[in-house]
Amino acid sequence: MDRWNGTRWATLLQRFRQRAGLTRTELARSLSVTISYISKLEAGQKPPPEPQRRNIAEVLELTDEEALGFHVQAELERTDPVAVRYLKRLLDAETSEGEREFLRDGGQRPRRKQASHLIPIINKVAAGYPQEFTDLDYPIGVADQYITVPDVSDANAFAFYVYGDSMEPDFAAGSLVIASPNSHAGDGDPCFVRFSPLSRVSGCTFKRVYFESDGRVRLVPINRKYPEQTYRPGEIDGLWPVVRYYTRVARRVVGA
């Protein structure tokens, strides 16, 4: 592992890919991700979490020693000191002046029933849904905004602002929704949906999902002025069910 000590993870990825004789396109196809995502990784984007790195290591046929160095360097780069700043701001936002004085005088903060969990918000209010959003982007990293949700334990959970009126009246435009990738999507659940490169549409959407007996998936808007759409299994890469919903008045966001 000493051979790669100090080498950036992005450089390791590029070297191992080239040694394997794979183009970025071929590697992206093997991992079922976009070519642009591989390009971003090799350009220095934060390394993906371990489950996705294991897939990369397997495709690139790394030895045990190489895989160890690959993972260690990734974890070093994923430890982001900027997150500490967000945690401090969160503490300041949640702590009253009286409690801060009590703590300064030597008191101890009562233990909370559950620890707060910072969940990244993946889009802006007026920007629509992300056009390139993959499993390998988890966790999102240092986002522009976060929301605190104490009772959501999914480390891969993410939040997004509802865009448009297709899910009204249940989900108003501009409200904030929490999706949990590790939760099961049931028939009729509202889900954040990512389309695959094989789909006739691109990007992501937010709809109720219904599973047909032939494997197809129906995406149904709540607002009936919009038509439902049916897609083949290969046209959809991800379905992530909604577990929390915050109105524009009730949401509590931390960040810029």
Helices and strands as residue ranges (DSSP letters): G 2-4, H 9-19, H 24-31, H 35-42, H 50-59, H 64-78, H 82-94, H 97-104, E 118-120, G 135-137, E 145-148, E 158-161, E 176-179, E 190-195, E 204-211, E 217-220, E 229-231, G 233-235, E 236-246, E 253-255
